[in-house]
Amino acid sequence: MLLEHGDREGRLSRRRFVQGMLALGIVGRTLWASGDARAAIDAGKEALNPSTWPAMRYTTLGRTQFRASRLVMGCGASLMLRGREELLETAFAAGVNVYDVGYRGYYRWAERNLASFLKRRRDQIFLISKAVAEVEVEPHVNVTREQAQEAAQIWSRRLDQSLEDLQVDYVDAYYLMASDNPSLIQSEEILRAFEVAREAGKVKHLGLSTHRNAARVLETAAATGRYDLAMIAVTPGGWYDWETKSILNGSPTLQQLQPTLEAARATGMALVGMKAARHLSGLPVLGWWKKLDAFNAYYPKALMEASLSPFQRSYAYVLAHGLDVVNADIQNTSQLRENFIAAATSTQYFA
């Protein structure tokens, strides 16, 4: 009993230490930015207390009919190597109810590290995972029936592996991850694999994610009438380019993409944004440094004058321009709070 008490005290001490360091970091950044000591101290206190954050906003997630928080908790990268119980519970306590992860082949142990949280919260959240249905075909080349069959089998096996790692009986949605070939996503083999899994009670909704060829992929998915969610890489400046980690060359702006997004949503498919702010971070390994003003030209005056970071502005903008929810890879409570505030207040900056 004494050992258990000591272990508990040790965990509490570590938690207080982490929280204290987080608060200290936020205080320092706020003081540096504003020069206001009281505002800096208040910011540090708020970071540790989700009850002081603004109320999360919710939306119906397409034909899934789930009332989803407009911020999706991206768990893949943050849980790859270790569990993050406090971070997950902080998000849940604040009102985040959609959690996105991915299969072992890409996200290593993220699904296993989410399992203990799911034992407590499974019936209270919308759970998404995903896996690649691998096929060695370029996006513009039609897959053969045999290739589609092999891809469907791979995807189905990975769904089973995900359920095992997550320690759950089903996921609410399972995505065809990194989709770029329209002929594959509309193939009868892939669509039948989903129906078999759905009939077995393994998954409720079919989705996809795409970083490449996104316009054609989204149009094709909508035309099938079978995809309930599409996670698209898009920024205020237009489609995100996975290869260059920037805006796709020649892309229409997000404002110009509104008819495309509205047409997809009109079919009942929910749109999930990702990579909305990635371009701002640059790519230091290639000598591309932060580009924090890259999207400023797209923003209205009210958004530019808001007390938001460049990253928060990008999330708020995409949520106000055709996306139902936005998926953010969240590594710590500071990032959670930053992204949470952007999602919760996004409607305030647009007429």
C-alpha positions, -999 to 999 in steps of 0.1 A, spaced: 0 0 0 29 24 8 44 15 -25 12 23 -44 9 56 -25 45 65 -34 39 56 -70 9 79 -71 27 107 -54 55 103 -79 31 105 -108 15 136 -94 49 152 -89 58 145 -125 25 159 -136 29 191 -116 64 195 -129 53 191 -166 24 215 -160 47 240 -143 71 239 -172 43 243 -197 29 273 -178 64 288 -175 69 285 -213 36 301 -221 42 329 -196 76 336 -212 62 336 -247 33 359 -238 55 383 -219 79 385 -248 51 391 -273 30 416 -252 53 430 -225 23 426 -202 33 406 -171 -3 402 -158 -15 389 -192 15 365 -193 6 351 -158 -30 348 -168 -21 329 -199 0 304 -179 -29 298 -156 -54 292 -184 -31 267 -201 -35 244 -171 -73 248 -168 -94 238 -198 -125 251 -180 -112 286 -187 -110 279 -225 -138 290 -248 -166 266 -253 -160 242 -282 -182 244 -312 -198 214 -328 -211 204 -362 -230 174 -377 -204 153 -394 -222 147 -427 -244 117 -430 -226 101 -400 -250 123 -380 -224 125 -352 -222 159 -335 -184 165 -338 -161 190 -322 -147 212 -349 -112 202 -337 -101 167 -343 -74 153 -320 -47 140 -343 -30 112 -323 -8 95 -349 25 114 -345 20 123 -309 14 87 -298 39 70 -321 64 63 -293 46 66 -260 12 71 -243 -1 106 -236 -29 100 -211 -29 135 -196 -30 152 -231 -58 129 -243 -78 135 -211 -73 172 -212 -86 173 -248 -116 152 -238 -124 174 -207 -123 205 -229 -149 190 -253 -129 173 -281 -148 142 -291 -132 131 -324 -99 112 -322 -78 103 -353 -50 77 -354 -35 54 -380 -21 19 -386 11 4 -373 29 5 -406 31 43 -406 23 54 -371 42 27 -353 26 22 -318 1 50 -319 -29 28 -319 -16 7 -290 -8 38 -270 -44 51 -276 -60 18 -263 -60 27 -225 -78 60 -232 -103 41 -253 -111 17 -225 -124 48 -206 -139 69 -234 -148 46 -263 -186 52 -261 -182 89 -258 -161 97 -289 -159 93 -326 -129 71 -334 -111 72 -367 -82 51 -379 -67 45 -414 -44 25 -435 -29 25 -470 -43 2 -496 -10 -2 -514 -9 -5 -551 21 3 -574 1 25 -598 5 62 -606 -25 84 -598 -35 88 -635 -33 51 -644 -63 28 -639 -58 -1 -616 -66 -36 -629 -91 -58 -611 -63 -80 -597 -45 -49 -584 -77 -37 -567 -83 -71 -552 -48 -72 -537 -51 -36 -524 -85 -44 -508 -71 -75 -491 -42 -54 -477 -65 -27 -464 -88 -53 -448 -59 -70 -430 -47 -37 -417 -82 -29 -404 -81 -61 -384 -46 -52 -371 -59 -18 -361 -88 -32 -341 -63 -55 -324 -39 -27 -315 -67 -4 -304 -83 -32 -284 -118 -23 -297 -144 -42 -316 -150 -15 -341 -140 20 -353 -165 46 -363 -146 53 -395 -117 37 -413 -99 56 -441 -82 47 -473 -51 65 -463 -30 86 -488 -55 80 -516 -44 95 -549 -58 71 -575 -94 76 -584 -98 43 -602 -89 25 -569 -112 44 -546 -141 38 -569 -133 1 -576 -159 -25 -566 -132 -45 -548 -124 -17 -524 -161 -8 -518 -170 -44 -513 -142 -48 -487 -157 -20 -467 -192 -35 -469 -179 -68 -457 -162 -51 -428 -193 -30 -420 -215 -61 -421 -191 -78 -397 -195 -48 -372 -158 -37 -376 -165 -2 -390 -194 21 -394 -182 46 -420 -159 46 -450 -135 75 -454 -103 85 -472 -74 109 -468 -55 125 -496 -24 146 -501 -21 143 -539 -45 146 -568 -70 158 -543 -94 175 -566 -100 144 -587 -100 121 -556 -126 142 -539 -148 144 -570 -146 107 -575 -153 98 -539 -184 121 -539 -196 105 -571 -196 70 -556 -219 81 -528 -201 56 -506 -176 77 -487 -189 94 -456 -157 114 -448 -128 128 -468 -97 142 -451 -81 167 -475 -48 185 -473 -58 221 -480 -46 256 -469 -60 291 -471 -40 294 -503 -53 262 -519 -44 226 -521 -14 215 -501 15 199 -520 29 169 -501 60 168 -522 71 204 -516 54 209 -483 38 241 -496 8 253 -517 3 232 -548 16 251 -578 -12 266 -598 -38 257 -572 -70 277 -569 -72 295 -535 -95 280 -509 -120 308 -516 -120 297 -553 -124 260 -542 -157 267 -525 -179 252 -553 -158 220 -553 -161 216 -515 -198 225 -515 -205 199 -542 -188 172 -521 -206 182 -489 -239 182 -508 -236 145 -512 -235 140 -474 -198 136 -472 -181 154 -443 -149 172 -451 -120 170 -426 -91 195 -431 -55 186 -425 -21 204 -432 -39 237 -429 -9 254 -413 20 231 -422 33 254 -449 38 281 -422 64 260 -404 87 258 -434 111 229 -439 144 238 -422 161 206 -434 159 220 -469 166 256 -459 130 267 -460 123 286 -428 91 297 -412 67 316 -435 43 330 -409 28 356 -432 23 332 -461 -15 333 -459 -21 369 -447 -32 381 -481 -63 358 -479 -75 370 -445 -102 396 -438 -93 425 -416 -111 411 -385 -91 379 -386 -58 398 -390 -66 420 -361 -77 391 -338 -54 380 -310 -44 348 -328 -12 333 -339 -5 327 -376 -13 290 -371 -46 298 -354 -56 321 -382 -51 293 -407 -73 269 -388 -100 295 -382 -100 304 -419 -103 269 -433 -131 261 -408 -150 291 -421 -145 281 -458 -159 247 -465 -144 224 -439 -166 207 -413 -137 200 -389 -99 203 -389 -75 176 -378 -44 189 -360 -15 168 -349 -11 178 -313 20 171 -293 14 189 -261 -11 210 -240 2 242 -254 -5 231 -290 -39 217 -279 -49 250 -263 -38 270 -294 -56 248 -318 -87 245 -296 -91 282 -293 -89 286 -331 -116 260 -337 -138 272 -309 -138 308 -320 -135 304 -358 -169 319 -366 -162 352 -348 -139 367 -375 -162 364 -406 -193 383 -415 
